[in-house]
Amino acid sequence: MTFEWIAAGGVTSPQGFKAGGAYAGIKTYGPEPRLDVGLLLSDVPATVAGVFTTNRICGAPVTLCRERLQGGSARALVVNSGCSNVAVAQGLEDSRQMTQWAAAHLGVSEQETFVASTGVIGRRLPLDKLKATIPTVAVSREGGAAFSRAMMTTDTVQKQRALQFTVNGTQYTLGAAAKGVGMAHPNMATVLCFLTTDAPVEAQFLQLTLRTIADRTLNMIDVDMDTSTSDTMLLFANGKAGGASIAAGKPGAPEFEAALLQLCTAIARDLARDGEGARTLIEVVCNNALSEKDARLVARTVVSSPLVKTMVTGRDPNPGRVLMAAGRSGAEVDASKISVWIGGKPAFQNGAPTETPYDALRQAMNTDELQLVVDLGLGDQSATAWGCDLTEDYIKVNASYTT
């Protein structure tokens, strides 16, 4: 099937969604225009699905979203940056208060209003600033970019995309906004990523599909091997484009899953490319594993290895580091069958080094997007992971994060 990308698309590209952003003064850094409070609204109740951080120290917004997800319906989302509302005694009460203000402003049910916060851990939300600002956020079809910008912390660019696909003559749109370029090592979760669609999608299928796609995309990225306390991925389907309900085994299910995979893959690459201090996007492909689980283990372990990351930083081709990471991944590996390619050039094949000159491998690494391929030679399963190199700038960003 074919997909049509929407130029400058985002969460308001699907029918029936509005968004906006404003500045409350919570976030004291970042480029202008500096926004730190965002609202997303569906004109009608939307089916909602979600996946969240597995970090046992999680934010109050995560707890509240998990609770409200049980209701199965959503109308709105309020998000702030600059303060994550994690490890604070009043955190849950403060998150509820945020949703009360947002719901009242938008004219929707509080129980159908979700919340997310990102930023410094262990500080209480400035409720006075939120109370004054949330009612001023104007939402519109043109407000997706402002909503996306309001989520940013150490991100240097916005991550928003949208695409269209067709089912039985009906055109549907999927939109996304995401953030998170540090503390990014999703583990059955994500960073912050909010998805919208005007397709009518059955609730159980929506949740199952989101989980499956998250595992293949946003759960396959790494910046620094740390899993955020605030990871939240929500998908709102309001059905405004019409047509028959999309459910497992019914027309439209394969198309919807394929479109969501396409969109989330692009978002995953965007997040990894903008990793804190990053200069190079790293894509690791693991081929011919015994199982998809093994392929995912190898790809994620290689892309998250500090030694692999610094190898890329220094443009120092060292297949031994890739082999080391694959070997400790927990996947089934046979040293006599494994092969490694660096930037499209063979560096290690069937258990032995190749004769590819060092300078040729080094030249292949001189790029802002490097692919590493690991072929296990054991089966027919594959997986892809994305990450970035580790630079001095990463240390600079995180050595002064709270100041």
Secondary structure as GFF3:
##gff-version 3
##sequence-region A 1 403
A	DSSP	beta_strand	4	5	.	.	.	ID=ss1
A	DSSP	beta_strand	17	22	.	.	.	ID=ss2
A	DSSP	beta_strand	37	52	.	.	.	ID=ss3
A	DSSP	alpha_helix	60	69	.	.	.	ID=ss4
A	DSSP	beta_strand	73	83	.	.	.	ID=ss5
A	DSSP	alpha_helix	91	106	.	.	.	ID=ss6
A	DSSP	three_ten_helix	110	112	.	.	.	ID=ss7
A	DSSP	beta_strand	113	120	.	.	.	ID=ss8
A	DSSP	alpha_helix	127	133	.	.	.	ID=ss9
A	DSSP	three_ten_helix	134	136	.	.	.	ID=ss10
A	DSSP	alpha_helix	144	150	.	.	.	ID=ss11
A	DSSP	beta_strand	159	167	.	.	.	ID=ss12
A	DSSP	beta_strand	170	179	.	.	.	ID=ss13
A	DSSP	beta_strand	192	197	.	.	.	ID=ss14
A	DSSP	alpha_helix	203	216	.	.	.	ID=ss15
A	DSSP	three_ten_helix	218	220	.	.	.	ID=ss16
A	DSSP	beta_strand	221	222	.	.	.	ID=ss17
A	DSSP	beta_strand	232	237	.	.	.	ID=ss18
A	DSSP	alpha_helix	253	273	.	.	.	ID=ss19
A	DSSP	beta_strand	281	289	.	.	.	ID=ss20
A	DSSP	alpha_helix	292	304	.	.	.	ID=ss21
A	DSSP	alpha_helix	306	313	.	.	.	ID=ss22
A	DSSP	alpha_helix	319	327	.	.	.	ID=ss23
A	DSSP	beta_strand	339	342	.	.	.	ID=ss24
A	DSSP	beta_strand	345	349	.	.	.	ID=ss25
A	DSSP	beta_strand	352	353	.	.	.	ID=ss26
A	DSSP	alpha_helix	358	364	.	.	.	ID=ss27
A	DSSP	beta_strand	369	375	.	.	.	ID=ss28
A	DSSP	beta_strand	381	388	.	.	.	ID=ss29
A	DSSP	alpha_helix	392	399	.	.	.	ID=ss30
###
